[in-house]
């Protein structure tokens, strides 16, 4: 719960999820300005588009990633740099797999919460990132693309 977060926990989450993205972008943009352009895709979360009880620091940090993405997209659009975000839902990653080994009962709950009835494969998230980096997405800038099986559409 929000009032129960320690300041240390809040700072750790925000530093990792928001400051980490900003630091990456800072150096990516510098290089892209030198090379004449490029595409950046930040990883936010479906909880960057909606709130989530019990996850206030996480949700705030991911909302921040989306705001940072939009601001940078506007700042650098005329310099041939596109900046977008992908907002994945629960995804089969090493992190999720390790959590499921300890708490296998979590998977059915995660799947039940998704309108599509399952969690994503990491390749599905990667396909969205690759598309946003491609010339096929050349007119997409400042977007936050949910790749979440319909979760935020609810």
N, C-alpha and C positions, 0 to 999 in steps of 0.2 A: 504494500500500500504506500501511497505517496508520502505520508507523514512518517512512515516507519523506515524509509531509506536513510542510511547513514550518508553523511557528506562524502566520505571516502568511496562508497559504492557508487553514488551519483557521479562523482568526478571520474571514476574508472570507466564507467559505461560511456559517458559523454566524450571523454578523451579518446577512447577506442573508436567509437562509432561516428563521431562528428569531426573531432580534431584530426583523426587519422585520415579521413576522406579529404579534408581541407589541405593537409600537408601533401598528400599525393597530388591533388589538383594543382597546388602551387608550383610544383616542379614539372608536372605534365604540361601545364599551360606555358611555362617558360620555354620548354623544348618545342612545343607546337608553334609558338610565335616565331622562333628561329627557323623552323622548317616550312612555314607558310600555311599551317593549319592542321586539323586533325579532328578526332572525335573522342570524347571522354564519356564513359558510361559508369556512373556511380551505382553502388549497390545500396539501396535503401531497404525497405521492407513493406509488406502489406500494413504493418503497424505504423508506418510513416504516413499512411493515408487515412487511417482510422485510429481511434483510441483503443486502449486495451487495459481493463482493470488489472492492477497488480504489476503492470509493466510501465510505469510512468516514465522512468529514466530512459528505458529502451525506446519507447514510443516518442518521447521528446527528442531524443538524439536522431532518430530516423526521420521525424518531421523536419529537423534541422538539415539533414542531408538533402531533402527535397527542396527546401528554401535555398540552400547553398547552390544546388544544381540550377535552379531557375535564375538566380542572380548572376552566376557565372555565364549561363547561356546568353543572357541579355548583354552582358559586358563584352563578350568576345565574338558574338555572332558576325559582326562585320569584319572580323579578323580571320574568318574561315575556320573557326573552332566551334564545333557543336558540342553541347553538354546535355546529357540526358541521364535519367535514372531508371533502373529496373527495381521493381518492388516485389520480390518473391514472397510467396507463402511458404509454409513448411516444405523443406526440401531434403531429400536423402543425401546428406553430406556425412563426412566422417564424424562431425560433431553430433549430428542426430543419431547416427548409428551407435556411437559410444553411449549416448543417453539411453537409447532403447535397450542396450545390453543390460543396463542397471534397472530400467523401468519399462519393461515391454508393454505394460498396460497403457502407456501413453499413446502408442500408435493408433489403436482404434478410436481414441478420443480425437486425435488430430485429424484422422480421416473423416470422422463423422462431422467435424466442423467445416469441412470443405464441400461446397456445393457439387464439385466434381467427384467427390467420394474417395479421394486418395491424396497422398502427398506428391510433390513434384520429384522428378528425377533431375539431377544436377544438369544433365544435358539439355533439358527443356529451358532452364534458365540461361544456359550458355547460348542457345540458339537465339534468344531475344537480344542478348548482348552483341553477338556477331552481327545480327541484322542492324541494330542501332549504329554499329561502327561502319557499316557498309554504305556504298553509294546509293543503294536502294532506299536508304533512310535519309537522303541528303536534305530533305525539307523538314526533318524532325529535329526540333531544338527546344530544350527546356521542358521536355515531356517527362512524366513519371508513369512508367508503363507497369501496371499490375500484371504479374505472371503468377497468379495465385489461385487458379481453378475457380474463379468467380467469387472469392471470399469478400472483396470489398464492394461487389455489386449488390450485396444483400441489403 
